[in-house]
Amino acid sequence: DCICLNKGTEIPEGQTACIKTNSGNRLAVCEKNLNVTNWKFLGEECPVAKVADDAAPVTVAQAAN
């Protein structure tokens, strides 16, 4: 099984990861080329989760239920 490394974490071939670059965080997929694994950048920024402005905050007690 082939893997790529991202900040010390092993990412299996075919999986994506958010890679920090000089131009910001970019989405990349781990692939094998000539028996060497490398990152292929997908030309997209990394997805970011956002909370709606009108969403009520959730407390730790609510999240545990």
DSSP file (Angstrom, degrees, kcal/mol; ACC not computed):
  #  RESIDUE AA STRUCTURE BP1 BP2  ACC     N-H-->O    O-->H-N    N-H-->O    O-->H-N    TCO  KAPPA ALPHA  PHI   PSI    X-CA   Y-CA   Z-CA
    1    1 A D              0   0    0      0, 0.0     2,-0.3     0, 0.0     0, 0.0   0.000 360.0 360.0 360.0 133.2    0.0    0.0    0.0
    2    2 A C        -     0   0    0     28,-0.0    11,-2.1    34,-0.0     2,-0.3  -0.704 360.0-175.7 -95.8 145.6    1.3    3.4   -1.0
    3    3 A I  E     -A   12   0A   0     -2,-0.3     2,-0.3     9,-0.2    34,-0.2  -0.942  16.7-149.1-135.6 156.9    1.0    6.5    1.3
    4    4 A C  E     -A   11   0A   0      7,-2.8     7,-3.2    -2,-0.3     2,-0.4  -0.854  22.8-127.1-115.4 159.1    1.8   10.2    1.2
    5    5 A L  E     +A   10   0A   0     -2,-0.3     2,-0.4     5,-0.2     5,-0.2  -0.902  23.4 178.1-110.8 138.9    2.7   12.3    4.2
    6    6 A N  E >  S-A    9   0A   0      3,-2.1     3,-1.7    -2,-0.4    12,-0.1  -0.899  79.4 -26.8-137.9 107.5    1.0   15.5    5.3
    7    7 A K  T 3  S-     0   0    0     -2,-0.4     3,-0.1     1,-0.3    -2,-0.0   0.861 126.9 -49.4  55.1  38.8    2.4   17.1    8.5
    8    8 A G  T 3  S+     0   0    0      1,-0.3     2,-0.4     0, 0.0    -1,-0.3   0.417 113.6 120.8  84.4  -1.7    3.5   13.6    9.7
    9    9 A T  E <   -A    6   0A   0     -3,-1.7    -3,-2.1     2,-0.0     2,-0.5  -0.816  63.1-127.4 -98.4 134.4    0.1   12.0    9.0
   10   10 A E  E     -A    5   0A   0     -2,-0.4    -5,-0.2    -5,-0.2    -7,-0.0  -0.679  23.3-168.1 -82.1 126.5    0.0    9.1    6.6
   11   11 A I  E     -A    4   0A   0     -7,-3.2    -7,-2.8    -2,-0.5     3,-0.1  -0.970  20.7-125.9-116.1 121.4   -2.6    9.5    3.8
   12   12 A P  E >   -A    3   0A   0      0, 0.0     3,-2.1     0, 0.0    18,-0.3  -0.275  38.3 -85.6 -66.2 152.0   -3.4    6.5    1.6
   13   13 A E  T 3  S+     0   0    0    -11,-2.1    18,-0.2     1,-0.2     3,-0.1  -0.302 116.7  27.1 -54.7 135.1   -3.1    6.6   -2.2
   14   14 A G  T 3  S+     0   0    0     16,-3.2    -1,-0.2     1,-0.4     2,-0.2   0.221  96.9 112.3  94.1 -13.5   -6.3    8.0   -3.7
   15   15 A Q    <   -     0   0    0     -3,-2.1    15,-2.6    15,-0.1    -1,-0.4  -0.580  60.3-130.3 -91.9 157.0   -7.3   10.0   -0.6
   16   16 A T  E     +B   29   0B   0     13,-0.2     2,-0.3    -2,-0.2    13,-0.2  -0.682  23.1 179.7-104.3 159.5   -7.4   13.9   -0.5
   17   17 A A  E     -B   28   0B   0     11,-2.4    11,-2.4    -2,-0.2     2,-0.6  -0.979  34.5-108.7-151.4 158.0   -5.9   16.2    2.1
   18   18 A C  E     -B   27   0B   0     -2,-0.3     2,-0.5     9,-0.2     9,-0.2  -0.839  38.6-163.8 -91.1 118.3   -5.6   19.9    2.7
   19   19 A I  E     -B   26   0B   0      7,-3.2     7,-2.7    -2,-0.6     2,-0.5  -0.899  16.0-131.0-110.8 129.3   -2.0   21.0    2.1
   20   20 A K  E     +B   25   0B   0     -2,-0.5     2,-0.2     5,-0.2     5,-0.2  -0.661  36.8 169.7 -78.5 125.6   -0.6   24.3    3.3
   21   21 A T  E >   -B   24   0B   0      3,-1.4     3,-1.6    -2,-0.5     0, 0.0  -0.755  51.4 -96.8-126.6 174.4    1.2   26.1    0.5
   22   22 A N  T 3  S+     0   0    0      1,-0.3     3,-0.1    -2,-0.2    -2,-0.0   0.774 126.0  50.1 -63.1 -25.3    2.7   29.6    0.0
   23   23 A S  T 3  S-     0   0    0      1,-0.4    -1,-0.3     3,-0.0     2,-0.2   0.211 126.5 -87.3 -98.5  15.2   -0.5   30.6   -1.8
   24   24 A G  E <   -B   21   0B   0     -3,-1.6    -3,-1.4     2,-0.1    -1,-0.4  -0.530  69.5 -29.7 110.6-178.2   -2.8   29.2    1.0
   25   25 A N  E     -B   20   0B   0     -5,-0.2    21,-0.9    -2,-0.2     2,-0.3  -0.597  63.7-175.2 -77.8 131.3   -4.4   25.9    1.8
   26   26 A R  E     -BC  19  45B   0     -7,-2.7    -7,-3.2    -2,-0.3     2,-0.3  -0.955  26.8-115.2-131.3 148.8   -5.1   23.8   -1.2
   27   27 A L  E     +B   18   0B   0     17,-2.5    15,-2.6    -2,-0.3    17,-0.5  -0.642  39.9 174.1 -81.5 134.1   -6.8   20.4   -1.8
   28   28 A A  E     -BC  17  41B   0    -11,-2.4   -11,-2.4    -2,-0.3     2,-0.4  -0.972  23.4-138.9-141.3 154.4   -4.6   17.7   -3.1
   29   29 A V  E     -BC  16  40B   0     11,-2.3    11,-2.5    -2,-0.3     2,-0.5  -0.921  22.5-122.2-114.8 140.4   -4.9   13.9   -3.8
   30   30 A C  E     + C   0  39B   0    -15,-2.6   -16,-3.2    -2,-0.4     2,-0.3  -0.691  44.2 165.3 -79.9 125.4   -2.2   11.3   -3.0
   31   31 A E  E     - C   0  38B   0      7,-2.7     7,-2.8    -2,-0.5     2,-0.5  -0.939  34.6-122.8-140.0 163.3   -1.2    9.5   -6.2
   32   32 A K  E     + C   0  37B   0     -2,-0.3     2,-0.4     5,-0.2     5,-0.2  -0.912  25.4 177.0-110.0 132.9    1.6    7.2   -7.4
   33   33 A N  E >  S- C   0  36B   0      3,-2.9     3,-1.0    -2,-0.5    -2,-0.0  -0.967  74.6 -13.9-137.1 117.4    3.7    8.2  -10.5
   34   34 A L  T 3  S-     0   0    0     -2,-0.4    -1,-0.1     1,-0.2     3,-0.1   0.909 128.8 -54.1  54.7  46.1    6.5    5.9  -11.6
   35   35 A N  T 3  S+     0   0    0      1,-0.2     2,-0.4   -33,-0.0    -1,-0.2   0.648 119.6 106.6  64.9  18.6    6.4    4.0   -8.3
   36   36 A V  E <   -C   33   0B   0     -3,-1.0    -3,-2.9   -34,-0.0     2,-0.2  -0.996  65.5-134.3-126.5 130.6    6.8    7.2   -6.3
   37   37 A T  E     +C   32   0B   0     -2,-0.4     2,-0.3    -5,-0.2    -5,-0.2  -0.591  35.4 157.0 -81.8 145.4    3.9    8.8   -4.3
   38   38 A N  E     -C   31   0B   0     -7,-2.8    -7,-2.7    -2,-0.2     2,-0.4  -0.958  42.0 -94.2-155.7 171.1    3.3   12.5   -4.6
   39   39 A W  E     -C   30   0B   0     -2,-0.3     2,-0.6    -9,-0.2    -9,-0.2  -0.790  25.5-160.1 -94.9 132.1    0.6   15.1   -4.2
   40   40 A K  E     -C   29   0B   0    -11,-2.5   -11,-2.3    -2,-0.4     2,-0.2  -0.957  19.5-136.6-110.3 114.9   -1.4   16.2   -7.2
   41   41 A F  E     -C   28   0B   0     -2,-0.6   -13,-0.3   -13,-0.2   -14,-0.0  -0.510   5.5-153.1 -74.4 136.9   -3.0   19.6   -6.5
   42   42 A L  E     -     0   0B   0    -15,-2.6   -14,-0.1    -2,-0.2    -1,-0.1   0.397  36.2-116.0 -92.8   1.7   -6.7   19.8   -7.6
   43   43 A G  E    S+     0   0B   0    -16,-0.4     2,-0.3     1,-0.3   -15,-0.1   0.690  79.5 112.3  73.6  18.0   -6.7   23.6   -8.1
   44   44 A E  E     -     0   0B   0    -17,-0.5   -17,-2.5     3,-0.0    -1,-0.3  -0.903  68.9-117.8-122.5 150.6   -9.3   24.1   -5.4
   45   45 A E  E     -C   26   0B   0     -2,-0.3   -19,-0.2   -19,-0.2     3,-0.1  -0.472  48.3 -89.5 -75.4 159.0   -9.1   25.7   -2.0
   46   46 A C        -     0   0    0    -21,-0.9    -1,-0.1    -2,-0.1   -21,-0.1  -0.438  47.7-103.2 -68.6 141.9   -9.8   23.4    1.0
   47   47 A P        -     0   0    0      0, 0.0     2,-0.4     0, 0.0    -1,-0.1  -0.385  37.4-157.7 -64.8 145.0  -13.4   23.2    2.0
   48   48 A V        -     0   0    0     -3,-0.1     2,-0.3    -2,-0.1    -3,-0.0  -0.992  11.3-133.0-128.9 130.9  -14.3   25.2    5.1
   49   49 A A        -     0   0    0     -2,-0.4     2,-0.3     2,-0.0     0, 0.0  -0.639  27.0-167.9 -80.4 138.1  -17.3   24.6    7.4
   50   50 A K        -     0   0    0     -2,-0.3     2,-0.4     0, 0.0    -2,-0.0  -0.941  16.5-136.9-127.4 150.5  -19.2   27.7    8.3
   51   51 A V        -     0   0    0     -2,-0.3    -2,-0.0     4,-0.0     0, 0.0  -0.893  32.6-110.2-104.3 134.5  -21.9   28.4   10.9
   52   52 A A    >   -     0   0    0     -2,-0.4     3,-1.7     1,-0.1    -1,-0.0  -0.324  23.3-122.8 -61.6 144.3  -24.9   30.4    9.8
   53   53 A D  T 3  S+     0   0    0      1,-0.3    -1,-0.1     3,-0.0    -2,-0.0   0.813 111.9  48.4 -59.0 -31.7  -25.0   33.9   11.3
   54   54 A D  T 3  S+     0   0    0      2,-0.1    -1,-0.3     0, 0.0     2,-0.2   0.362  84.0 119.9 -92.6   5.9  -28.4   33.2   12.9
   55   55 A A    <   -     0   0    0     -3,-1.7     3,-0.1     1,-0.1    -4,-0.0  -0.500  66.2-121.8 -73.7 137.2  -27.5   29.8   14.4
   56   56 A A        -     0   0    0     -2,-0.2    -1,-0.1     1,-0.1    -4,-0.1  -0.562  32.6-105.8 -75.9 140.2  -27.8   29.6   18.2
   57   57 A P        -     0   0    0      0, 0.0     2,-0.5     0, 0.0    -1,-0.1  -0.350  30.8-134.7 -64.4 147.7  -24.5   28.6   20.0
   58   58 A V        -     0   0    0     -3,-0.1     2,-0.1     4,-0.0    -3,-0.0  -0.907  13.9-143.6-107.4 129.1  -24.4   25.1   21.3
   59   59 A T     >  -     0   0    0     -2,-0.5     4,-2.1     1,-0.1     5,-0.2  -0.442  26.3-109.8 -85.4 165.1  -23.1   24.5   24.8
   60   60 A V  H  > S+     0   0    0      1,-0.2     4,-1.5     2,-0.2    -1,-0.1   0.883 119.8  53.9 -60.8 -39.4  -21.0   21.4   25.7
   61   61 A A  H  > S+     0   0    0      1,-0.2     4,-0.8     2,-0.2    -1,-0.2   0.885 108.9  48.3 -64.4 -39.0  -23.9   20.0   27.7
   62   62 A Q  H >4 S+     0   0    0      1,-0.2     3,-0.7     2,-0.2    -1,-0.2   0.896 110.0  51.8 -67.9 -39.9  -26.2   20.2   24.7
   63   63 A A  H 3< S+     0   0    0     -4,-2.1    -1,-0.2     1,-0.2    -2,-0.2   0.801 104.3  57.7 -67.3 -29.1  -23.6   18.6   22.4
   64   64 A A  H 3<        0   0    0     -4,-1.5    -1,-0.2     1,-0.2    -2,-0.2   0.734 360.0 360.0 -74.7 -22.4  -23.2   15.7   24.8
   65   65 A N    <<        0   0    0     -4,-0.8    -1,-0.2    -3,-0.7    -2,-0.2   0.466 360.0 360.0 -80.5 360.0  -26.9   14.8   24.7
